[in-house]
Amino acid sequence: MSTRKWLLVIAGAAILIRLVYVLVHDPIPQPYQLDLDEVDFSYLGKSVSEGRGLVDKQGDPTTTRFPFYPYVLGLVYFVFGYHTKAAFIFQAVLGGILPLLAYYICREYFSRRIALLAAGIAALYPSYIEFSQYLMSENLFIPEIAFLIFISLKLLKKPDWKKAFCLGLALGITSLTRGTAFLLVFIAPLVIVLAIRRKFVIRLRLAAVTVAAAVLVFIPWMIRNYHAYGKWLMSSSGGGPVLWLGYFPIPPGDFFQIDRAYAYVDSVGRDQAKLEEFHRILMEDNLFGTIGMRWFFVHFYPDREFSYNEVELDNQVKKLLIEELKSNPKIIVIKHIKEVLRFWHFVSARGDYIIAYGLILPFFLGGLWLLRKRWKEYWLLGLFFLYIWLIEIIFMSATRYRLPFEVIMIVIGAYALNEFFTRVRPIYIPLTLTTALAAVNLYFSINDYAFRGTIRYIVKTIGIPVMKNDASNFPQVGAGKQDSSGEQTKEPTRQ
């Protein structure tokens, strides 16, 4: 069968699997698995679909979320109505793109057979399938990062202004999807100048084209932010709070209100509960964006004044963080040690063992060993992976932040898997070992709470503090959230 037919089959299978998953899976999470980011994204998408743009609960412009995913979500809601199932189906269909990109990235280095294997792994990768069920920006960010890697490889191999322009557009779009990619806008031109083998003036022109294309993408967002805040903001205003949370994690139960939403689910039954109504109640009962950030800092720093302007508030939080770190510098050391290790964590923020990662990691490490003497050929893949590791060390490590870059692990892992089954004889040896690896990962997945508890116990034993973040952190149904005075916390209002 031709390569094109194989790719069509693999992409079709990826879409079909994801469609089945999103159509049969219960979309309402258990309390300990709840992530209010989904609620905020869904609200912003609905706001965009209704023509109000990115505004908070009080109708004021907000930049705490990067805009591209909410606007895509808004387009889906505009076309199909406010139905989260439509968004899930869209994301399932979008999942057919990644296997194609995995193939073409892998094909830049390895044979057709290995590239098709990488495409197949990307199509069946459980973590990618699972995320199609979440209203999270990773659903766009995963294929965007894969495209960035692909177009970067093509540009370095055969540089021309068209590829440089495509790279710039991709950098702009990806950076407006998640802030994780923002620094790549500044790194990419430097790589072009240093790595491309052309006359210096040609390299400068290619770098300039890349920057110009990225700026074209940023301009509408910058104009909107200048109109809203009087400042030319290229990114979002959530950097300060994200950096704060990286040093001072907050257990979700300290400020999340989930009682009424789960009371609704209990009252109608899970089979009849609507995710849209579930999200609506959570949006009413919780604080997001500037309102949420400001409430938290006013609550814990009542002697300080905090601005309602998101850009100013972001700067205030950064200054406050610097003050706190100066008064307790050992937190910096502890934080970075934890982030270096936590980047490689097997357990998601939802407390689930990541079986996909557990399966691919041994082959990824094996591939790195096999290719160790040829590292100069694969430096760009290494640069992307090192980039995300450093970003997470600086800000905050989470398994889902690593997820878009796991396509690199798939490419290298596919090579190692092929070599394993080609070199090792008799065939029952690699078959037995691979089956054993799958069995171990399945056992850990079934017993993920015990696995997580063991890891946390080891970390605490060596003296690294851990945050309590299991279901006990959430208020019990009907209990309500109280402040230090024993009174129910209320949403702040603007004066």
C-alpha positions in Angstrom: 0.0 0.0 0.0 1.3 3.5 -0.9 2.5 5.9 1.8 -0.4 8.2 1.1 -3.0 5.5 1.6 -1.3 4.4 4.8 -1.4 8.0 6.1 -5.0 8.3 5.3 -5.8 5.1 7.1 -3.8 6.2 10.2 -5.3 9.7 10.3 -8.8 8.2 9.8 -8.2 5.7 12.6 -7.0 8.5 14.9 -10.1 10.6 14.2 -12.4 7.6 14.6 -10.9 6.5 17.9 -11.2 10.0 19.3 -14.7 10.4 18.1 -15.8 7.2 19.8 -14.0 8.3 23.0 -15.6 11.8 23.2 -19.0 10.4 22.4 -19.1 7.7 25.0 -16.9 9.2 27.8 -18.6 10.9 30.8 -17.5 14.5 30.4 -18.3 15.6 34.0 -15.1 14.9 36.1 -15.0 13.7 39.7 -14.3 16.4 42.2 -10.6 15.5 42.6 -10.2 15.6 38.8 -11.8 19.0 38.3 -9.8 21.6 36.5 -11.5 25.0 36.3 -9.4 26.0 33.4 -12.0 24.2 31.3 -14.8 26.2 32.7 -13.0 29.5 32.0 -12.2 28.4 28.4 -15.8 27.4 27.8 -17.1 30.7 29.2 -14.7 32.7 27.0 -15.6 30.7 23.9 -19.3 31.3 24.6 -18.6 35.0 25.1 -16.7 35.2 21.8 -19.6 33.3 20.0 -22.0 35.9 21.3 -19.9 38.8 20.0 -18.7 40.1 23.4 -15.1 39.0 22.8 -12.8 38.0 25.7 -14.5 39.5 28.7 -14.6 38.4 32.3 -17.8 37.8 34.4 -18.3 41.5 34.9 -18.1 42.3 31.2 -14.6 43.8 31.3 -11.9 42.9 28.8 -9.5 40.2 30.0 -6.1 39.0 28.8 -5.4 36.3 31.4 -6.0 33.6 28.8 -4.1 33.6 25.5 -6.7 34.3 22.8 -6.3 31.8 20.0 -8.0 28.8 21.6 -11.0 30.8 23.0 -11.6 32.3 19.6 -11.5 28.9 17.9 -13.8 27.6 20.5 -16.0 30.6 20.0 -16.2 29.9 16.2 -17.3 26.3 17.0 -20.0 27.6 19.3 -21.1 30.2 16.8 -21.5 27.6 14.1 -23.1 24.8 16.2 -24.4 26.6 19.2 -23.2 26.4 22.8 -22.7 22.7 22.9 -19.5 21.4 24.4 -20.0 18.1 22.6 -19.5 20.0 19.3 -16.2 21.3 20.7 -15.1 17.8 21.6 -16.0 16.5 18.2 -14.0 19.3 16.6 -11.0 18.4 18.7 -11.4 14.7 17.9 -11.3 15.6 14.1 -8.3 17.9 14.8 -6.5 14.8 16.3 -6.1 13.4 12.8 -3.5 16.1 12.0 -0.8 15.0 14.5 -0.1 11.5 13.1 0.6 13.2 9.7 3.0 15.7 11.3 4.7 12.9 13.3 5.2 11.0 10.1 6.8 14.0 8.2 9.0 15.0 11.2 10.2 11.4 11.5 10.7 11.1 7.8 13.3 13.9 7.9 15.5 11.6 9.9 14.5 8.0 9.5 13.0 5.5 7.0 9.4 5.3 5.7 8.8 2.3 7.9 9.9 4.1 11.1 8.0 7.2 10.1 4.8 5.2 9.6 5.3 3.6 13.0 5.7 7.1 14.6 2.4 8.1 12.9 0.7 5.0 14.2 1.9 5.7 17.8 0.8 9.3 17.6 -2.7 8.1 16.4 -3.0 5.6 19.3 -1.2 7.6 22.0 -3.6 7.5 24.9 -2.8 10.9 26.3 -3.6 12.6 23.0 -6.9 10.7 22.8 -7.8 11.6 26.3 -7.2 15.3 25.9 -9.7 15.5 23.0 -12.3 15.3 25.9 -11.0 18.4 27.7 -11.7 22.0 26.8 -8.1 22.9 27.0 -5.7 24.8 24.7 -3.4 21.8 24.4 -5.8 20.5 21.7 -4.5 23.2 19.4 -1.1 23.5 20.9 -0.1 19.9 20.3 -0.4 20.0 16.5 1.0 23.6 16.5 4.2 22.5 18.2 4.5 19.5 15.8 4.1 21.9 12.9 6.7 24.3 14.3 9.2 21.4 14.6 8.4 20.3 11.0 8.6 23.7 9.3 11.8 24.5 11.3 13.4 21.3 10.0 12.4 22.1 6.4 13.7 25.7 6.7 17.1 24.6 8.0 17.3 22.0 5.3 16.3 24.1 2.3 15.9 27.7 3.4 13.7 30.2 1.5 11.6 33.1 2.4 8.3 31.2 2.1 9.3 28.7 4.7 10.6 31.5 6.9 7.2 33.3 6.5 5.3 30.1 7.4 7.5 29.7 10.5 6.8 33.2 11.6 3.0 32.8 11.2 3.2 29.5 13.1 5.2 31.1 15.9 2.7 33.9 16.2 -0.3 31.6 16.3 1.4 29.1 18.7 2.4 31.9 21.0 -1.1 33.2 21.1 -2.4 29.7 22.0 -0.1 29.1 25.0 2.5 31.3 26.6 4.9 28.3 26.7 5.9 29.1 23.1 6.3 32.8 23.5 10.1 32.9 23.9 10.4 30.8 20.7 9.6 34.0 18.8 12.9 35.4 20.0 14.9 32.2 19.8 13.9 31.2 16.3 15.5 34.2 14.5 18.7 33.6 16.4 18.7 29.9 15.4 18.2 30.9 11.8 21.2 33.3 11.8 23.5 30.8 13.5 22.4 27.5 12.0 21.6 28.1 8.3 24.5 27.7 6.0 24.0 30.7 3.7 25.6 34.1 3.3 25.1 36.2 6.4 22.9 38.8 4.7 20.6 36.0 3.5 20.3 34.6 7.0 19.4 38.1 8.3 16.7 38.4 5.7 15.2 35.0 6.6 15.2 36.0 10.3 13.6 39.3 9.4 10.9 37.6 7.4 10.2 35.2 10.3 9.9 38.1 12.8 7.7 40.1 10.4 5.3 37.3 9.9 5.1 36.7 13.7 4.4 40.4 14.3 1.6 40.3 11.7 -0.1 37.7 13.9 0.4 39.7 17.1 -0.8 43.1 15.7 -4.6 42.5 16.1 -4.1 41.3 19.7 -1.8 44.2 20.5 -4.2 46.7 19.1 -7.1 45.2 21.1 -5.0 45.3 24.3 -3.9 48.9 23.7 -7.5 49.8 23.3 -8.4 48.0 26.6 -5.4 48.9 28.8 -3.5 51.7 27.1 -0.5 49.3 26.7 1.0 47.4 23.8 0.8 43.9 25.4 2.0 41.1 23.1 1.3 38.2 25.4 -1.2 37.8 28.3 -1.4 39.3 31.7 -1.2 36.0 33.5 2.6 35.6 33.6 2.9 37.1 37.1 0.3 34.8 38.8 1.6 31.7 36.9 5.1 32.5 38.1 3.7 33.0 41.6 2.0 29.7 41.6 5.2 28.1 40.5 6.8 29.1 43.8 3.8 29.1 46.1 1.3 26.4 45.0 -2.2 26.8 46.3 -4.3 23.7 47.0 -7.4 24.0 44.9 -9.7 23.5 47.8 -8.5 26.7 49.3 -10.6 28.8 47.0 -12.7 26.6 44.6 -16.5 26.4 45.1 -17.8 23.2 43.7 -20.6 22.3 46.1 -23.5 23.6 44.1 -22.3 22.2 40.8 -22.0 18.7 42.2 -25.3 19.1 44.0 -26.8 19.7 40.5 -25.2 16.5 39.2 -26.5 14.5 42.1 -30.0 16.0 41.8 -30.5 15.0 38.1 -28.1 12.0 38.0 -24.9 11.8 36.0 -26.6 10.4 32.9 -28.9 13.4 32.7 -26.5 16.1 33.9 -25.4 18.6 31.2 -21.8 19.8 31.0 -23.0 23.2 29.9 -25.1 23.6 33.0 -22.3 22.2 35.2 -19.9 24.8 33.8 -22.5 27.6 34.2 -22.9 26.9 37.9 -19.1 26.7 38.4 -18.7 30.0 36.5 -21.2 31.6 38.8 -19.6 30.3 42.0 -15.9 30.8 41.2 -13.6 33.6 40.4 -11.6 33.8 37.2 -9.1 36.1 35.5 -8.4 39.4 37.1 -11.3 39.1 39.5 -9.9 35.8 40.8 -6.3 36.9 41.0 -7.2 40.1 42.7 -9.5 38.4 45.2 -6.7 36.0 46.2 -4.0 38.7 46.7 -6.4 41.1 48.5 -7.5 38.2 50.7 -4.0 37.2 51.8 -2.4 40.7 51.6 -5.1 43.0 53.0 -2.6 45.8 53.7 -1.8 46.3 50.0 -3.6 47.9 47.2 -4.1 45.8 44.0 -5.1 47.3 40.7 -8.2 46.2 38.7 -6.1 46.8 35.5 -4.8 43.4 34.5 -1.5 44.6 33.2 -0.8 46.6 36.3 -1.9 43.8 38.5 0.4 41.4 36.7 3.4 43.7 37.5 2.3 44.1 41.1 2.2 40.3 41.5 5.7 40.0 40.0 7.1 42.7 42.4 5.4 40.9 45.4 6.9 37.6 44.3 10.4 39.2 44.2 9.9 40.6 47.7 8.8 37.2 49.1 11.7 35.4 47.4 14.2 37.9 48.8 12.8 37.3 52.3 13.0 33.5 51.9 15.6 32.6 49.2 15.7 28.9 50.0 12.4 28.6 48.3 14.1 29.3 45.0 16.4 26.3 45.4 13.7 24.0 46.6 11.4 25.1 43.7 13.9 24.4 41.0 15.0 21.1 42.4 11.3 20.0 42.4 10.7 21.3 38.9 13.7 19.6 37.4 12.4 16.3 38.7 8.7 16.9 38.3 9.0 17.5 34.6 9.5 13.7 34.3 6.5 12.8 36.5 4.3 9.8 35.6 1.2 11.1 37.3 -1.0 13.9 35.9 -2.4 16.8 38.0 -5.7 14.9 38.0 -4.0 12.1 39.9 -4.0 9.6 37.0 -1.0 7.5 36.0 0.0 8.4 32.5 0.2 5.0 30.7 1.2 6.5 27.3 4.2 8.3 28.8 5.2 5.1 30.8 5.1 3.1 27.6 7.1 5.5 25.4 9.7 6.8 27.9 11.9 3.6 27.9 12.0 3.6 24.1 12.7 7.3 24.0 15.7 6.9 26.4 16.8 3.8 24.4 16.7 5.9 21.2 18.8 8.7 22.8 21.4 6.1 23.7 21.4 4.5 20.3 21.7 8.0 18.6 24.2 9.4 21.1 27.1 9.5 18.6 25.0 11.2 16.0 23.6 13.9 18.2 24.6 16.6 15.8 22.0 15.3 13.3 19.2 15.6 15.9 20.1 18.8 17.7 17.0 20.7 16.7 14.7 18.0 18.3 16.9 18.2 21.4 16.7 22.0 21.4 12.9 21.9 21.4 12.8 19.3 24.2 15.4 21.2 26.3 13.4 24.4 25.7 10.2 23.1 27.3 12.2 21.5 30.2 13.8 24.9 31.0 10.5 26.8 30.7 8.9 24.4 33.1 11.8 24.7 35.5 11.5 28.5 35.5 7.7 28.6 35.7 5.8 25.5 36.7 6.2 21.8 35.7 3.1 19.9 34.9 2.6 16.7 32.8 0.2 18.4 30.4 2.7 21.2 29.7 5.1 18.5 28.5 2.5 16.7 26.4 2.8 18.8 23.2 6.5 18.1 23.1 6.1 14.3 23.6 5.8 14.1 19.8 9.6 14.2 19.9 9.6 11.3 22.3 7.3 9.4 19.8 9.7 10.1 16.9 12.8 8.9 18.8 10.9 6.1 20.5 9.6 4.8 17.1 13.2 4.5 16.0 14.2 2.6 19.1 11.2 0.3 18.9 12.0 -0.6 15.3 15.7 -1.2 16.2 14.6 -3.3 19.2 12.5 -5.6 17.1 15.0 -5.7 14.2 18.2 -6.3 16.2 17.1 -8.6 19.0 16.6 -12.2 18.1 14.7 -14.5 18.5 11.6 -12.5 18.1 9.9 -13.8 21.3 12.4 -11.8 23.4 11.4 -8.3 22.3 7.7 -9.5 22.2 8.0 -10.8 25.8 9.8 -7.7 27.1 7.3 -5.3 25.4 4.4 -7.2 26.8 5.9 -7.1 30.2 6.4 -3.3 29.9 2.8 -2.9 28.9 1.7 -5.1 31.8 3.7 -3.1 34.4 2.2 0.2 33.0 -1.3 -1.3 33.1 -0.7 -2.3 36.7 0.5 1.2 37.7 -2.5 2.7 35.8 -5.0 0.6 37.7 -3.2 1.3 41.0 -2.3 4.9 40.2 -3.3 6.2 43.7 -0.8 3.8 45.4 1.9 4.7 42.8 1.4 8.4 43.4 1.5 7.9 47.1 4.8 6.0 46.9 6.4 8.8 44.8 5.2 11.5 47.3 6.4 9.4 50.2 9.9 9.1 48.7 10.0 12.8 47.9 9.0 13.8 51.4 11.5 11.3 52.9 14.4 13.1 51.2 13.2 16.4 52.6 11.4 18.0 49.6 8.0 19.5 50.7 4.9 18.4 48.7 1.6 20.1 48.3 -1.5 18.2 49.4 -3.6 18.1 46.3 -5.9 15.1 46.4 -9.7 15.1 46.8 -9.5 16.1 50.5 -8.5 19.6 49.4 -11.9 20.3 47.9 -14.8 21.5 50.2 -17.2 18.7 51.0 -20.6 19.1 49.3 -22.7 21.5 51.4 -19.8 22.6 53.5 -19.0 25.8 51.7 -15.7 27.7 51.7 -15.1 29.9 54.7 -12.5 32.6 55.4 -10.5 32.9 58.6 -13.4 34.6 60.3 -15.7 31.7 59.7 -17.9 33.6 57.2 -18.7 32.4 53.7 -16.3 34.0 51.2 -18.1 36.3 48.7 -17.1 37.4 45.3 -15.6 40.9 45.3 -17.4 43.7 43.4 -15.9 46.7 41.8 -16.3 49.9 43.6 
